[in-house]
Amino acid sequence: MSLRSILYTLNRAVLSMVLIFAYACATADVYKDPTMDFGSIVNVAVMPLTNLSRDPHAADRVRDVFITALLATSGVYVLPPGEVARGLAIAGIQNPSSPSKEEVIKFGAQAKVDAVITGVVREYGEMRSGTTAANVISLSMQMTEVQSGKVIWSVSSTQGGIGFLERLFGGGGAPLNDVTEKAVKDVINKFYQ
């Protein structure tokens, strides 16, 4: 076998691996209720997020970025966090990050919103592999319609982390704020698909 044919075979193998990886990354991580008229969702409340990361402030940071990005779309009105807290107190919801169906319906009637968004921050911060480090965020969000208490949209996104270039050349990857904004934009874009 000549060097040229070896390189050709190697290039094809690398290209195949890249395509397989890209396909694996593009797997279905979005659920949208096909019977729901999303145009009827005008007012939403973003509940406090569940934090499974090591950073004790991750959920508050991600929620703030998410609310700002959602408002920037001009697609919906987002109830301010103070109003959400007041509505939670009036409705008597003990665990706002994962309310029951009945609690969502009660909160929706009290706060006068069409939907409630809850979520989980699974990873947030720096990850290490050997001598290489990079920031990563992984989150899942879901929207529940308040009249029925039914989940109508669910999405997850993971951004950042240590990729091929970081392993090869080192470096710390993107700043955590940039990674967070990218993940939040990915979640919102998946809503508007």
Secondary structure as UniProt FT lines:
FT   HELIX           3..25
FT   STRAND          30..32
FT   TURN            34..35
FT   HELIX           38..40
FT   STRAND          43..46
FT   STRAND          50..51
FT   TURN            56..57
FT   HELIX           58..72
FT   TURN            73..74
FT   STRAND          77..78
FT   HELIX           81..91
FT   TURN            96..97
FT   HELIX           101..111
FT   STRAND          115..129
FT   TURN            130..131
FT   STRAND          132..145
FT   TURN            146..149
FT   STRAND          150..160
FT   HELIX           164..169
FT   HELIX           176..191
//
